[in-house]
Amino acid sequence: MAAFARATAVTAIDSHNYLAYFPDEWCIGNVPHGGYVSSCFLSATALHFSTTHASRNQPHTITLHLTFLRRTALGPARFSIRDVKLGRRTSTVHVELTQGDKVTEPCVVGYLTQSNLRSETGLSLPTEWSLYPPPVPLSTTNALMEGTDQGWIRSTGRYPGFRKASQRMKWWVPRRGQLEPGMADEWICWGDGGRFTQSALGVIIDQFPQVVEIHPFTNPVSGGDDAVTAKSEEADRKPNWYPTVLLNLDVKKALPEEGVDWLFLRVRAKKIKNGRMDLEIVVLDTGGDLVAISNHVCLILSAERNMTQSATGKITRESGNKI
């Protein structure tokens, strides 16, 4: 089993309750990565529909809506699922994530809609939609790995000690810099050579260069690789923490059962103000086909808010609040 599949594995407690374990390597600071948690929601719901509702043949999440109420923590996590609407084409469930003995105080709540992306039928029409501005052309993904592509360069990201979860993937960014302020393009693959499958979409839509840190107002140094100045800047700057308040996912197609090696992402903020920002994430495959769209609402906080702990090293009740 691949490392990510192990990290997001869930086991059934009964027909509507499932158990996962959040490991340290999938944390930002002391808090499990929001995209990783989203993938655990996908895994729990997929298991629910492959067991409790196997006869419905609805293996794919087509929409996900999560509200992050309280910070999550390392260790066991329980997913409790309530069937809201069970239908022939789509079914919707309500899912609550709780930890410890606070069963009446969920950390994250969500609604997920299931269907079968491989068998769905209905009206289809072409549109004129495309990314604008167009992404920097890519020669081949082999050229990315070899470092010979003229348009793209490898980025290690910033503050790897704090953003441990972000080190699970390899990123490539435009060699001459991002195309517009508040926007970031990237090509990604797993760092361990694994392949992206459907349950990975939750974490995929939350892995990108932080648009705040590569914005010209905060990063006046030009250049494509946002990690070029990272080492010198880390000595002078403390990292920010960007906790997710709300996350939506709209899945447009099923990835192959065996997974894919590469995906392209564009993340864009429309407004960054008063410590809060929106993010739109578009995911394409190597053929340019639209895989998924996601929208986030995030806060911009000091990393110190993330690292708040009690004297025992456990998250305090006060620090357990999302903000």
LOLUMKOL-483909 format. One record per residue (C-alpha): x, y, z; residue number from 1. Coordinates in nm, 2 decimals. Example, Ala and Ser with C-alpha at 12.3 -4.5 7.8 and 13.67 -1.06 7.14 Angstrom:
+--------+--------+--------+------+
:     px :     py :     pz : loro :
+--------+--------+--------+------+
:   1.23 :  -0.45 :   0.78 :    1 :
:   1.37 :  -0.11 :   0.71 :    2 :
+--------+--------+--------+------+
This chain:
+--------+--------+--------+------+
:     px :     py :     pz : loro :
+--------+--------+--------+------+
:   0.00 :   0.00 :   0.00 :    1 :
:   0.14 :   0.34 :  -0.10 :    2 :
:   0.23 :   0.59 :   0.18 :    3 :
:  -0.06 :   0.82 :   0.12 :    4 :
:  -0.31 :   0.53 :   0.11 :    5 :
:  -0.18 :   0.42 :   0.45 :    6 :
:  -0.20 :   0.77 :   0.59 :    7 :
:  -0.56 :   0.80 :   0.48 :    8 :
:  -0.67 :   0.45 :   0.56 :    9 :
:  -1.00 :   0.42 :   0.76 :   10 :
:  -1.15 :   0.12 :   0.94 :   11 :
:  -1.51 :   0.06 :   1.02 :   12 :
:  -1.63 :   0.07 :   1.38 :   13 :
:  -1.99 :  -0.01 :   1.27 :   14 :
:  -2.21 :   0.06 :   0.96 :   15 :
:  -2.19 :   0.44 :   1.00 :   16 :
:  -1.87 :   0.51 :   1.21 :   17 :
:  -1.52 :   0.49 :   1.09 :   18 :
:  -1.17 :   0.54 :   1.25 :   19 :
:  -0.86 :   0.70 :   1.11 :   20 :
:  -0.53 :   0.81 :   1.25 :   21 :
:  -0.37 :   1.15 :   1.18 :   22 :
:   0.02 :   1.12 :   1.17 :   23 :
:   0.28 :   1.39 :   1.23 :   24 :
:   0.42 :   1.39 :   0.88 :   25 :
:   0.08 :   1.52 :   0.74 :   26 :
:   0.08 :   1.82 :   0.97 :   27 :
:   0.14 :   2.19 :   0.92 :   28 :
:   0.31 :   2.27 :   1.25 :   29 :
:   0.10 :   2.09 :   1.51 :   30 :
:  -0.22 :   2.08 :   1.31 :   31 :
:  -0.31 :   1.81 :   1.05 :   32 :
:  -0.31 :   1.96 :   0.70 :   33 :
:  -0.66 :   2.06 :   0.59 :   34 :
:  -0.63 :   1.89 :   0.25 :   35 :
:  -0.51 :   1.57 :   0.41 :   36 :
:  -0.81 :   1.58 :   0.64 :   37 :
:  -1.03 :   1.64 :   0.34 :   38 :
:  -0.89 :   1.32 :   0.18 :   39 :
:  -0.97 :   1.13 :   0.49 :   40 :
:  -1.33 :   1.25 :   0.45 :   41 :
:  -1.32 :   1.11 :   0.10 :   42 :
:  -1.18 :   0.78 :   0.22 :   43 :
:  -1.43 :   0.74 :   0.50 :   44 :
:  -1.72 :   0.81 :   0.26 :   45 :
:  -1.58 :   0.58 :  -0.01 :   46 :
:  -1.56 :   0.30 :   0.25 :   47 :
:  -1.92 :   0.37 :   0.36 :   48 :
:  -2.05 :   0.34 :   0.01 :   49 :
:  -1.84 :   0.03 :  -0.07 :   50 :
:  -1.98 :  -0.15 :   0.24 :   51 :
:  -2.29 :  -0.02 :   0.39 :   52 :
:  -2.43 :   0.10 :   0.06 :   53 :
:  -2.24 :  -0.12 :  -0.18 :   54 :
:  -2.56 :  -0.21 :  -0.37 :   55 :
:  -2.60 :   0.15 :  -0.49 :   56 :
:  -2.27 :   0.14 :  -0.69 :   57 :
:  -2.19 :   0.51 :  -0.61 :   58 :
:  -1.81 :   0.49 :  -0.55 :   59 :
:  -1.72 :   0.85 :  -0.64 :   60 :
:  -1.75 :   1.17 :  -0.44 :   61 :
:  -1.87 :   1.44 :  -0.69 :   62 :
:  -1.91 :   1.72 :  -0.44 :   63 :
:  -1.77 :   1.79 :  -0.10 :   64 :
:  -1.84 :   2.08 :   0.13 :   65 :
:  -1.64 :   2.11 :   0.46 :   66 :
:  -1.65 :   2.36 :   0.74 :   67 :
:  -1.36 :   2.36 :   0.97 :   68 :
:  -1.49 :   2.45 :   1.32 :   69 :
:  -1.20 :   2.36 :   1.55 :   70 :
:  -0.85 :   2.26 :   1.49 :   71 :
:  -0.77 :   1.90 :   1.45 :   72 :
:  -0.49 :   1.71 :   1.63 :   73 :
:  -0.25 :   1.42 :   1.59 :   74 :
:  -0.39 :   1.08 :   1.67 :   75 :
:  -0.72 :   0.89 :   1.63 :   76 :
:  -1.01 :   1.06 :   1.45 :   77 :
:  -1.37 :   0.94 :   1.42 :   78 :
:  -1.59 :   0.99 :   1.12 :   79 :
:  -1.96 :   0.96 :   1.19 :   80 :
:  -2.18 :   0.94 :   0.89 :   81 :
:  -2.56 :   1.01 :   0.86 :   82 :
:  -2.74 :   0.92 :   0.55 :   83 :
:  -2.93 :   1.23 :   0.44 :   84 :
:  -3.06 :   1.13 :   0.10 :   85 :
:  -3.01 :   0.80 :  -0.08 :   86 :
:  -3.10 :   0.81 :  -0.45 :   87 :
:  -3.06 :   0.61 :  -0.77 :   88 :
:  -2.81 :   0.86 :  -0.93 :   89 :
:  -2.67 :   1.05 :  -0.64 :   90 :
:  -2.67 :   1.01 :  -0.26 :   91 :
:  -2.58 :   1.27 :   0.00 :   92 :
:  -2.43 :   1.21 :   0.35 :   93 :
:  -2.35 :   1.43 :   0.65 :   94 :
:  -2.01 :   1.35 :   0.80 :   95 :
:  -1.87 :   1.47 :   1.14 :   96 :
:  -1.51 :   1.44 :   1.24 :   97 :
:  -1.46 :   1.42 :   1.62 :   98 :
:  -1.15 :   1.35 :   1.83 :   99 :
:  -1.09 :   1.25 :   2.19 :  100 :
:  -1.40 :   1.24 :   2.41 :  101 :
:  -1.56 :   1.56 :   2.26 :  102 :
:  -1.82 :   1.37 :   2.06 :  103 :
:  -2.06 :   1.66 :   2.08 :  104 :
:  -1.80 :   1.91 :   1.96 :  105 :
:  -1.70 :   1.81 :   1.60 :  106 :
:  -1.38 :   1.95 :   1.46 :  107 :
:  -1.50 :   1.94 :   1.10 :  108 :
:  -1.84 :   1.89 :   0.95 :  109 :
:  -1.93 :   1.82 :   0.59 :  110 :
:  -2.17 :   1.71 :   0.32 :  111 :
:  -2.06 :   1.48 :   0.05 :  112 :
:  -2.25 :   1.37 :  -0.26 :  113 :
:  -2.18 :   1.03 :  -0.42 :  114 :
:  -2.24 :   0.90 :  -0.77 :  115 :
:  -2.07 :   0.69 :  -1.03 :  116 :
:  -1.85 :   0.91 :  -1.26 :  117 :
:  -1.78 :   0.62 :  -1.50 :  118 :
:  -2.14 :   0.53 :  -1.57 :  119 :
:  -2.32 :   0.87 :  -1.55 :  120 :
:  -2.50 :   0.98 :  -1.87 :  121 :
:  -2.69 :   1.29 :  -1.97 :  122 :
:  -2.66 :   1.61 :  -2.18 :  123 :
:  -2.31 :   1.72 :  -2.26 :  124 :
:  -2.22 :   2.05 :  -2.44 :  125 :
:  -1.89 :   2.21 :  -2.53 :  126 :
:  -1.80 :   2.55 :  -2.37 :  127 :
:  -1.54 :   2.81 :  -2.45 :  128 :
:  -1.39 :   2.80 :  -2.11 :  129 :
:  -1.01 :   2.80 :  -2.08 :  130 :
:  -0.75 :   2.92 :  -1.83 :  131 :
:  -0.65 :   3.28 :  -1.87 :  132 :
:  -0.38 :   3.38 :  -1.89 :  133 :
:  -0.27 :   3.05 :  -2.06 :  134 :
:  -0.02 :   2.85 :  -1.85 :  135 :
:   0.35 :   2.84 :  -1.95 :  136 :
:   0.39 :   2.57 :  -2.21 :  137 :
:   0.53 :   2.23 :  -2.09 :  138 :
:   0.76 :   2.03 :  -2.31 :  139 :
:   0.73 :   1.69 :  -2.14 :  140 :
:   0.70 :   1.57 :  -1.78 :  141 :
:   1.03 :   1.38 :  -1.83 :  142 :
:   1.19 :   1.72 :  -1.88 :  143 :
:   1.05 :   1.84 :  -1.55 :  144 :
:   1.21 :   1.55 :  -1.37 :  145 :
:   1.54 :   1.60 :  -1.55 :  146 :
:   1.54 :   1.98 :  -1.49 :  147 :
:   1.56 :   2.06 :  -1.86 :  148 :
:   1.22 :   2.21 :  -1.93 :  149 :
:   1.27 :   2.57 :  -2.04 :  150 :
:   0.95 :   2.70 :  -1.88 :  151 :
:   0.94 :   2.53 :  -1.55 :  152 :
:   1.17 :   2.48 :  -1.25 :  153 :
:   1.16 :   2.27 :  -0.93 :  154 :
:   1.05 :   2.44 :  -0.61 :  155 :
:   1.09 :   2.30 :  -0.26 :  156 :
:   0.85 :   2.55 :  -0.10 :  157 :
:   0.92 :   2.75 :   0.21 :  158 :
:   0.95 :   2.66 :   0.58 :  159 :
:   0.97 :   2.28 :   0.52 :  160 :
:   1.02 :   2.22 :   0.89 :  161 :
:   0.69 :   2.39 :   0.97 :  162 :
:   0.50 :   2.27 :   0.65 :  163 :
:   0.58 :   1.90 :   0.68 :  164 :
:   0.28 :   1.79 :   0.48 :  165 :
:   0.39 :   2.00 :   0.19 :  166 :
:   0.71 :   1.79 :   0.15 :  167 :
:   0.51 :   1.49 :   0.05 :  168 :
:   0.49 :   1.62 :  -0.31 :  169 :
:   0.73 :   1.75 :  -0.57 :  170 :
:   0.63 :   2.09 :  -0.73 :  171 :
:   0.74 :   2.27 :  -1.04 :  172 :
:   0.66 :   2.64 :  -1.09 :  173 :
:   0.71 :   2.88 :  -1.39 :  174 :
:   1.08 :   2.95 :  -1.43 :  175 :
:   1.03 :   3.32 :  -1.49 :  176 :
:   0.79 :   3.37 :  -1.21 :  177 :
:   0.41 :   3.34 :  -1.17 :  178 :
:   0.20 :   3.51 :  -1.44 :  179 :
:   0.00 :   3.75 :  -1.21 :  180 :
:  -0.01 :   3.86 :  -0.85 :  181 :
:  -0.23 :   3.65 :  -0.63 :  182 :
:  -0.20 :   3.35 :  -0.87 :  183 :
:   0.02 :   3.04 :  -0.88 :  184 :
:   0.06 :   2.77 :  -1.14 :  185 :
:   0.23 :   2.44 :  -1.07 :  186 :
:   0.29 :   2.08 :  -1.19 :  187 :
:   0.29 :   1.82 :  -0.91 :  188 :
:   0.37 :   1.46 :  -0.85 :  189 :
:   0.41 :   1.24 :  -0.55 :  190 :
:   0.75 :   1.26 :  -0.39 :  191 :
:   0.76 :   0.89 :  -0.33 :  192 :
:   0.68 :   0.79 :  -0.69 :  193 :
:   0.32 :   0.71 :  -0.62 :  194 :
:   0.02 :   0.79 :  -0.84 :  195 :
:  -0.27 :   1.03 :  -0.78 :  196 :
:  -0.60 :   0.85 :  -0.72 :  197 :
:  -0.95 :   0.98 :  -0.65 :  198 :
:  -0.91 :   1.00 :  -0.27 :  199 :
:  -0.60 :   1.21 :  -0.32 :  200 :
:  -0.81 :   1.50 :  -0.47 :  201 :
:  -0.87 :   1.63 :  -0.12 :  202 :
:  -0.50 :   1.69 :  -0.06 :  203 :
:  -0.42 :   1.79 :  -0.42 :  204 :
:  -0.64 :   2.09 :  -0.40 :  205 :
:  -0.45 :   2.21 :  -0.09 :  206 :
:  -0.09 :   2.18 :  -0.21 :  207 :
:   0.04 :   2.49 :  -0.38 :  208 :
:   0.28 :   2.79 :  -0.34 :  209 :
:   0.13 :   3.03 :  -0.09 :  210 :
:   0.00 :   3.33 :  -0.29 :  211 :
:   0.06 :   3.56 :   0.00 :  212 :
:   0.43 :   3.47 :   0.01 :  213 :
:   0.50 :   3.50 :  -0.36 :  214 :
:   0.30 :   3.82 :  -0.40 :  215 :
:   0.52 :   4.11 :  -0.53 :  216 :
:   0.43 :   4.32 :  -0.22 :  217 :
:   0.57 :   4.06 :   0.02 :  218 :
:   0.83 :   3.90 :  -0.21 :  219 :
:   0.99 :   4.17 :  -0.43 :  220 :
:   1.27 :   3.93 :  -0.55 :  221 :
:   1.19 :   3.82 :  -0.90 :  222 :
:   1.25 :   3.47 :  -1.03 :  223 :
:   1.05 :   3.16 :  -1.10 :  224 :
:   1.15 :   2.94 :  -0.80 :  225 :
:   0.98 :   3.07 :  -0.49 :  226 :
:   1.24 :   2.87 :  -0.29 :  227 :
:   1.54 :   3.06 :  -0.43 :  228 :
:   1.53 :   3.32 :  -0.15 :  229 :
:   1.36 :   3.10 :   0.11 :  230 :
:   1.68 :   3.00 :   0.30 :  231 :
:   1.79 :   3.36 :   0.36 :  232 :
:   1.43 :   3.48 :   0.43 :  233 :
:   1.35 :   3.21 :   0.68 :  234 :
:   1.61 :   3.36 :   0.92 :  235 :
:   1.43 :   3.69 :   0.91 :  236 :
:   1.07 :   3.59 :   0.87 :  237 :
:   0.84 :   3.37 :   1.07 :  238 :
:   0.60 :   3.16 :   0.86 :  239 :
:   0.23 :   3.23 :   0.83 :  240 :
:  -0.04 :   2.97 :   0.89 :  241 :
:  -0.33 :   2.96 :   0.65 :  242 :
:  -0.60 :   2.76 :   0.83 :  243 :
:  -0.90 :   2.67 :   0.61 :  244 :
:  -1.24 :   2.79 :   0.73 :  245 :
:  -1.44 :   2.64 :   0.44 :  246 :
:  -1.35 :   2.41 :   0.15 :  247 :
:  -1.56 :   2.30 :  -0.15 :  248 :
:  -1.48 :   2.05 :  -0.41 :  249 :
:  -1.65 :   1.98 :  -0.74 :  250 :
:  -1.51 :   1.67 :  -0.92 :  251 :
:  -1.55 :   1.67 :  -1.29 :  252 :
:  -1.40 :   1.34 :  -1.39 :  253 :
:  -1.28 :   1.01 :  -1.25 :  254 :
:  -0.91 :   0.95 :  -1.25 :  255 :
:  -0.80 :   0.61 :  -1.39 :  256 :
:  -0.83 :   0.33 :  -1.13 :  257 :
:  -0.45 :   0.29 :  -1.15 :  258 :
:  -0.40 :   0.67 :  -1.09 :  259 :
:  -0.20 :   0.93 :  -1.27 :  260 :
:   0.16 :   1.05 :  -1.23 :  261 :
:   0.11 :   1.42 :  -1.29 :  262 :
:  -0.15 :   1.70 :  -1.24 :  263 :
:  -0.15 :   2.07 :  -1.31 :  264 :
:  -0.30 :   2.32 :  -1.06 :  265 :
:  -0.38 :   2.69 :  -1.08 :  266 :
:  -0.46 :   2.87 :  -0.76 :  267 :
:  -0.60 :   3.22 :  -0.76 :  268 :
:  -0.70 :   3.47 :  -0.49 :  269 :
:  -0.95 :   3.73 :  -0.59 :  270 :
:  -0.92 :   3.93 :  -0.27 :  271 :
:  -0.67 :   3.92 :   0.02 :  272 :
:  -0.78 :   4.16 :   0.29 :  273 :
:  -0.79 :   4.19 :   0.67 :  274 :
:  -0.62 :   3.85 :   0.73 :  275 :
:  -0.87 :   3.66 :   0.51 :  276 :
:  -0.86 :   3.54 :   0.15 :  277 :
:  -1.05 :   3.33 :  -0.10 :  278 :
:  -0.88 :   3.08 :  -0.32 :  279 :
:  -1.00 :   2.91 :  -0.64 :  280 :
:  -0.81 :   2.60 :  -0.74 :  281 :
:  -0.84 :   2.44 :  -1.09 :  282 :
:  -0.70 :   2.09 :  -1.15 :  283 :
:  -0.62 :   1.97 :  -1.50 :  284 :
:  -0.47 :   1.64 :  -1.62 :  285 :
:  -0.17 :   1.62 :  -1.86 :  286 :
:  -0.42 :   1.63 :  -2.15 :  287 :
:  -0.56 :   1.96 :  -2.03 :  288 :
:  -0.89 :   1.81 :  -1.93 :  289 :
:  -1.06 :   1.96 :  -1.63 :  290 :
:  -1.05 :   1.72 :  -1.33 :  291 :
:  -1.18 :   1.93 :  -1.04 :  292 :
:  -1.26 :   2.28 :  -0.92 :  293 :
:  -1.22 :   2.38 :  -0.55 :  294 :
:  -1.29 :   2.70 :  -0.36 :  295 :
:  -1.15 :   2.78 :  -0.01 :  296 :
:  -1.19 :   3.05 :   0.25 :  297 :
:  -0.87 :   3.08 :   0.45 :  298 :
:  -0.74 :   3.29 :   0.74 :  299 :
:  -0.39 :   3.44 :   0.74 :  300 :
:  -0.24 :   3.39 :   1.09 :  301 :
:   0.09 :   3.38 :   1.26 :  302 :
:   0.24 :   3.03 :   1.29 :  303 :
:   0.25 :   3.09 :   1.67 :  304 :
:  -0.13 :   3.04 :   1.67 :  305 :
:  -0.08 :   2.70 :   1.52 :  306 :
:   0.19 :   2.60 :   1.78 :  307 :
:  -0.01 :   2.70 :   2.09 :  308 :
:   0.00 :   2.41 :   2.34 :  309 :
:  -0.05 :   2.35 :   2.70 :  310 :
:   0.23 :   2.27 :   2.94 :  311 :
:   0.16 :   1.90 :   2.88 :  312 :
:   0.21 :   1.94 :   2.51 :  313 :
:  -0.15 :   1.89 :   2.43 :  314 :
:  -0.38 :   2.13 :   2.25 :  315 :
:  -0.56 :   2.33 :   2.51 :  316 :
:  -0.94 :   2.38 :   2.49 :  317 :
:  -0.89 :   2.75 :   2.43 :  318 :
:  -0.64 :   2.69 :   2.14 :  319 :
:  -0.88 :   2.43 :   2.01 :  320 :
:  -1.10 :   2.69 :   1.86 :  321 :
:  -1.05 :   2.74 :   1.49 :  322 :
:  -0.96 :   3.11 :   1.53 :  323 :
+--------+--------+--------+------+
